Every structure is written in structure tokens, then in C-alpha cells.
Amino acid sequence: MENYFSMTFSGELQEVRLINFSVEREELKTQLPAGLKLLDYNGRAMISMVDVKLRNMKAASFLPSFSYRHIGFRLLLDDQHSNGISPKGIYFLKSFSDKLLLIFAGNIVADFNLSFAKIHDEGNRVKIAQGDKFVEYSISDENFATPDVPLFEAVKRIDRAYAFKSEGALVTKITREEWPIEQVELLEFKTNFFKSAKMEGAFKIRKVIDYVWEKPFKVKL
């Protein structure tokens, strides 16, 4: 019998921003669970940081909906061997919220590795602070003149997230009808969460996206 608590969530993704930066593969050596393989991006690992407002989230018809700002370091994986198509997976190294109660509940029912952080928002300039650690970025509203095709393909492909419990590896599929990312200029990016971080580019989604975060299932890696 499964002894982990999980469920399917549905809701809306609003004001999606994807801030992408690469790091040296060696720096992630102790943070990557056994069995997962890093996606190779020009010899480096890629983190696609999602900054999104989750709205009208529901787990079941009898439960109230909830909303919150979610920011997460999503490590891109090479999981082609497990899905038989192309690399589509991510692993949440760390996620942030400024709502303490939601963090407690979120870490029970999902696998975002949520923790508290202060979020300072000035529109297109955002700073996330956790103790002496921080990440900050600023972007333009204008579409990028010459889109980075390899970066676009690496980020657009994502549709599943990996996690680990005592039972082993779990995968959650992310279902949505569309994912219309548009590249915008990443004007500034700084962080001390990773020593070797190098900014790569940013994307926005200007539409509200309906999505489903499905109940996880076990996989063999």
C-alpha cells in the first residue's frame, strides 16, 4: 500500500516568467538524487526558474481553492530513457513562497521542496531573499529580437517533474493544452544560491493557462 500522501491539483497559471541560467555540473553533484541525469546544455546544467502566480488551485471539489506566488529552481533533466520520446523532465531543487501555512501544507501534498523567502516585486524587477541568500532579476516586456532556439526548445519541452520518497522515484505529469512561451530580454540576473550561475535568457507567457498537476506515480530509474 502506498504510504505517501498525494493528489491531483488543477488551477490557473498567471503571469508566468521563466528565468533560465546555467551552472557548472560539478556544483550540483551533491544535490542531484541518484538515478537522475542532468540535461547537457553546452557542457553545463540548466536551471529554469519559474516565477508564477498560481490561482484558483483545487485538489478536490469539496476543498476550498487557494492562490499563491510560486518561485522554483527547476533543474532540467535528460529523462529520455524513461519516457521513450525526448527529455521532458525537471527536478525541483528548491522552491519559495512567502506564505508559511501554504509551505507547510504544500510540502505534505506535493514535492516542490518549498521553503519561506521574502519576495520583493517591482513589476519587471524581482528579488527573492532567504537569509543571506538571494536571487534577483529584471526583464523587458518586449519580445526578444532574435530568439535563442536551443534555449526555447530546452525550456518548452517540460511536462513532468521527478521527486523521491521512501518508496522510490515518483513522477508527476503536468497537463496543459498550450504553453506559448515568448522570449524577452533578461536585463539583469544575480544570485548567490549557486557560485557558477550564468544567465541564459528569459521567457514570458502573456495568457492565463489552465493546467493540471497530476497525482504522482512510481517509476524505475
N, C-alpha and C positions, 0 to 999 in steps of 0.2 A: 504493500500500500504506500502511495506517495505521502511523504510527511512534510512537504513544503507547501506553503500557502500561496496560491496564485490565482489569477482570474483574468478575464478579458476586459479591456477598457476601450471605450470609444469616446470620441470628442472632436474638438477642432484645434487645428494648429494655426495660430495667428502671428503675423509679423515675424516670420521665420528668417533667421540670419545664420549663415554657415561661415564661420571664420576658420580658415584652414592654415595649418602650419605644420612643418615637418620637424622631426627631431632625429638625432643620431640613434640608430638601432640599439647600440650598446647601452644607452641611457635607460631604455625600457626593459632591460634584461630581467630585473627582479620584479617588475610589475606585470609581466605577461604570464597568465596561468599556463601550465604545461598543457600541450595539445593544441594551442592556438598558434597560428603562423602569421607574422606581420606581412601586410601588403608592401611590396617593394616599390617605393616611389623615388626614382633616381638615386637608389642606394640608401635611402633614408626611410624612416617610418612616418606615416601621415596621421595627424590628428585633425578631425573635422569637428570643431567646437560648435555645438548647436546652441543658439540663443533663441528661445521661442516662448510665446505666451500660450499656454495650454488652457483652453476654455471649454466649459460645459462637459467636463470629463465625467463619465459614469461607468461604474463597474456592473451595475445591475439596476433593473427598473425600480426596485424598492429602496435603493440607496440614494441619498442626495448627490447632486452634481457638485463639482469643485473646480476651481481655476487657480492657476499659479504661474509664475515665471520660472522657466526651467533652463538652466545652462549646464552643458555637459561636455567633458572631454571624451569624444568618441574615437577610439583607436581603430583605424581601418585594417581589416584582416584579409588574408588570402585563404578563403574557405572553399575554393573551387572543388577540392577533393570531396567535400561533404555534401555539396548541393548539386554537383554534376553539371553545372552550367558555367558560371563565371563567378569571380569573387564578389560577394554581396554582403559580407558580414562586418559587424562592428563589436567592440567591447568597450563598455563604459569604464574608463579608468577612474573617473571622479565626476560627480555632478553636484550642482549647487542650487540652493533655494534660500530665500530669506524668511521662510515660514517654518517655524520649529515644529509645530504639530504635524504639518504635512510631511516633514522629513521623517519623523518617527513612523507614521503610517506608511509612507512610501517605501521605506526600507523593509517593511514586512511583506507587502504585496507585490513589489517589483524589484528589479535588480539594477538600479541606476547608480548605486553607491553614493547616495545623497548625503550631503552634509551642509551645515549652515555657512552662509557667506553674506557679507554686505554687498548690495548691488546699487551702484550709483549710476543713474541713467540720465544722460543729457541728449536724448534723441539718437543721433548717429554716433555719439561718443559714449562708451560704456566702460565702467570699471567694476571688477569683482574683487573683493578683498576678503581674505581668510587669514587672520593673524598677520604675520609678516609676509604672507604670500599674496600675490595679486596677478591678475591678467587684465589688460585694458586694450581697447581697440577703438578705432574710428573708421567709418566708411563713408563713401559717397552715395548719393541717391541715384546717380546716373549710371546707366549700363556701361560696362567696360567696352572700349572701342574695339579691342582685338581679344576676344575670349580665349582663355587657355584651355584648349580642347582636352589634353590629358588630365588636367585637374577637374574639368567638368565631368568627364567620364568616370573618374575615380569616385567623385562625390555623389553623382546622380544614381549610381548603381545600388546604393544601400537599401536593403529591405529586411534585414534580420539582425537581432542582437544576441550575443552569447553571454552566458553567465554560468557560475559554478556554485552548486550547493553540495551538501554531504552526499547526495545521490549521484553526483557527477555533473556532466555538462548539460546545460539546457539551452534551447534556442527559442526566441520569441520572434514570430514573423510580424512585420509591420505592413499593414494593408492600407493602400490609398489608391484612388483612381487616377490621380495625377500628381506630378512632382515638378512643377515648372520653375526650376531654379534659373536665375538670371545673374550673370557675373557683374559685380560692381567693384569699384576701386577700393582696395584696402589701403587707407591713407596712413594708418599707424597701427602697430601691434607691439605690445610689450608684455612679458611675463617672466616671473622667476620661479614658476612651478617646474619649469624644465630649463636646464642650463644651455642646451643646444638648440633651442627653439628658433625657427626661421620662418617668417611669414611667407605664405604662398599665394593667397588670394581669398576673395570673399564672394558669397552669393546671397541673394535675397529671393524670397517668394512673396509676391505682392497680393496674392489671393488668400482667402481663407480655405484651408484644406481639411476636409473630413477624413479621419483616419481611425484605424482600429489597431490596438496593441494586443495581439492575441495571447491566449494562455500558453505558457512555455511548454515545450515537450523535450524529452530526453534524446540526446544524440550520442553517438560514439565518435570520438576524435582519433 
